[in-house]
Amino acid sequence: MASVKLIFFSAAAEATGFSEQQVISIDTAAVRKNLNEKFPQLGKLNYAIAVNHKLVNANFILSDGDIVAILPPFSGG
């Protein structure tokens, strides 16, 4: 288990009521599962996860001190 810092952006921050949160987790799959259960509105977003400024698509094992960003869908123009 690792102590990691979650950072929520935009709609993800609105859905959770947090901009940052410290959690203990083993991997990004567990982070996603716990967040979706705790914050159902967040689970409705098709959000991406980045670990230490790199997008991760597959499950990623976390280490102490990692920074996990919760990134809601972005629109550009």
C-alpha positions as a Markdown table, in Angstrom:
| # | Residue | x | y | z |
|---|---|---|---|---|
| 1 | Met | 0.0 | 0.0 | 0.0 |
| 2 | Ala | 1.2 | 3.5 | -0.8 |
| 3 | Ser | 0.4 | 6.9 | 0.5 |
| 4 | Val | -0.4 | 9.0 | -2.6 |
| 5 | Lys | -1.8 | 12.5 | -3.2 |
| 6 | Leu | -4.9 | 12.8 | -5.4 |
| 7 | Ile | -5.4 | 16.0 | -7.3 |
| 8 | Phe | -8.8 | 16.7 | -8.8 |
| 9 | Phe | -9.3 | 19.0 | -11.7 |
| 10 | Ser | -12.4 | 20.9 | -13.0 |
| 11 | Ala | -15.5 | 18.7 | -13.1 |
| 12 | Ala | -13.7 | 16.1 | -11.0 |
| 13 | Ala | -13.2 | 18.6 | -8.2 |
| 14 | Glu | -16.8 | 19.7 | -8.5 |
| 15 | Ala | -18.0 | 16.1 | -8.3 |
| 16 | Thr | -15.9 | 15.3 | -5.2 |
| 17 | Gly | -15.8 | 18.6 | -3.4 |
| 18 | Phe | -12.0 | 18.3 | -3.2 |
| 19 | Ser | -9.1 | 19.8 | -5.0 |
| 20 | Glu | -6.6 | 17.5 | -3.2 |
| 21 | Gln | -6.8 | 14.5 | -1.0 |
| 22 | Gln | -4.3 | 12.1 | 0.6 |
| 23 | Val | -5.1 | 8.4 | 0.3 |
| 24 | Ile | -3.6 | 5.0 | 0.8 |
| 25 | Ser | -3.9 | 2.7 | -2.2 |
| 26 | Ile | -2.1 | -0.1 | -4.0 |
| 27 | Asp | -2.9 | 0.8 | -7.6 |
| 28 | Thr | -4.9 | 3.0 | -10.0 |
| 29 | Ala | -7.6 | 0.4 | -10.4 |
| 30 | Ala | -8.2 | 0.6 | -6.6 |
| 31 | Val | -8.2 | 4.4 | -6.7 |
| 32 | Arg | -10.8 | 4.4 | -9.5 |
| 33 | Lys | -13.0 | 1.9 | -7.8 |
| 34 | Asn | -12.9 | 3.7 | -4.4 |
| 35 | Leu | -13.6 | 7.1 | -6.0 |
| 36 | Asn | -16.5 | 5.8 | -8.1 |
| 37 | Glu | -18.1 | 4.2 | -5.0 |
| 38 | Lys | -17.5 | 7.2 | -2.8 |
| 39 | Phe | -18.5 | 9.8 | -5.4 |
| 40 | Pro | -21.1 | 8.4 | -7.8 |
| 41 | Gln | -21.1 | 11.7 | -9.8 |
| 42 | Leu | -17.4 | 11.3 | -10.5 |
| 43 | Gly | -18.1 | 7.7 | -11.7 |
| 44 | Lys | -20.4 | 9.2 | -14.4 |
| 45 | Leu | -17.5 | 11.2 | -15.8 |
| 46 | Asn | -15.2 | 9.5 | -18.3 |
| 47 | Tyr | -12.1 | 10.7 | -16.5 |
| 48 | Ala | -8.5 | 9.9 | -17.1 |
| 49 | Ile | -5.8 | 9.2 | -14.5 |
| 50 | Ala | -2.2 | 10.5 | -14.6 |
| 51 | Val | 0.5 | 9.4 | -12.3 |
| 52 | Asn | 3.4 | 11.8 | -11.8 |
| 53 | His | 2.4 | 13.8 | -14.8 |
| 54 | Lys | 2.0 | 10.8 | -17.2 |
| 55 | Leu | -1.3 | 9.5 | -18.4 |
| 56 | Val | -1.9 | 5.8 | -17.6 |
| 57 | Asn | -4.4 | 3.7 | -19.5 |
| 58 | Ala | -3.7 | 0.4 | -17.8 |
| 59 | Asn | -3.6 | -0.4 | -14.1 |
| 60 | Phe | -0.5 | 1.2 | -12.5 |
| 61 | Ile | 1.1 | 0.1 | -9.2 |
| 62 | Leu | 1.5 | 3.1 | -7.0 |
| 63 | Ser | 4.5 | 4.0 | -4.8 |
| 64 | Asp | 4.7 | 6.3 | -1.7 |
| 65 | Gly | 4.7 | 9.9 | -2.7 |
| 66 | Asp | 3.1 | 9.4 | -6.1 |
| 67 | Ile | 0.9 | 12.2 | -7.4 |
| 68 | Val | -2.3 | 10.9 | -9.0 |
| 69 | Ala | -4.3 | 13.4 | -11.1 |
| 70 | Ile | -8.0 | 12.9 | -11.8 |
| 71 | Leu | -8.6 | 14.5 | -15.2 |
| 72 | Pro | -12.2 | 14.9 | -16.4 |
| 73 | Pro | -12.9 | 15.0 | -20.2 |
| 74 | Phe | -11.5 | 18.2 | -21.8 |
| 75 | Ser | -13.0 | 20.0 | -24.8 |
| 76 | Gly | -10.8 | 22.2 | -26.9 |
| 77 | Gly | -11.3 | 24.6 | -29.7 |
